[in-house]
Amino acid sequence: MNLSATILLAFGMSMDAFAASIGKGATLHKPRFSEALRTGLIFGAIETLTPLIGWALGMLASQFVLEWNHWIAFTLLVFLGGRMVIEGVRNDIDEDETPVRRHGFWLLVTTAIATSLDAMAVGVGLAFLQVNILTTALAIGCATFIMSTLGIMVGRYIGPLLGKRAEILGGVVLIGIGAQIMWNHFAG
C-alpha cells in the first residue's frame, strides 16, 4: 500500500472517532485543550492497537472476527449512545447539577473501542495483504488523535449552541454510527 492510500485509510478510519468526539466535546462545559488532547490520545492509542489486534486475529481466525465485529460495535455504540440520551434527558430535568468539565477515563476508552472496531476489521483484511501493519496502525492512530482532538474543540463551540440537548445529540450520533455500521454490513 502506498503513502497516499495509507493516509486516506487512516483518515477514513478516524471519522467515527471524530463524530463521537464532537458529541463528547459538546456535552462538556467549556472543555480545555488539555481535555481535547487527553481524549485524542485515548482514541488515538486505541485506534492504533485495534488494527494490530485485527491483523493478529486475521492471521488466526478471520472468519469469526468478520462475522461478529459489526454486532459488537453496534451493541457498544447503542448502549453508550442510549446512556448519553438518558443522561441528557435527566440533566434536562435536573438543572442544579454541576457542569461536566471532563469525561471519565473508562467512558472514553469504551467509546474509543466501540468506534475503532471497524479498524480491527480493516486489520483483519490487512493480514492478507503485503503491508507494513505497524506503519499503517500508527498512521491510523495519528489521524485519529488529530481528528478526535479537533472533534472535542469543535464540540466546545457546538455545545453552547445546543445547550442541555448536546448530550442527547451526542448519544444520537453514537447510535447513528452504530446503525451505519449495521447498514454497511447488511448492504454489503
Secondary structure, 3 states (H helix, E strand, C coil): CCHHHHHHHHHHHCHHHHHHHHHHHHHCCCCCHHHHHHHHHHHHHHHHHHHHHHHHHHHHHHHHHHHHHHHHHHHHHHHHHHHHHHHHHHHHHCCCCCCCCCCCHHHHHHHHHHHHHHHHHHHHHHCCCCCCHHHHHHHHHHHHHHHHHHHHHHHHHHHHHHHHHHHHHHHHHHHHHHHHHHHHHHHC
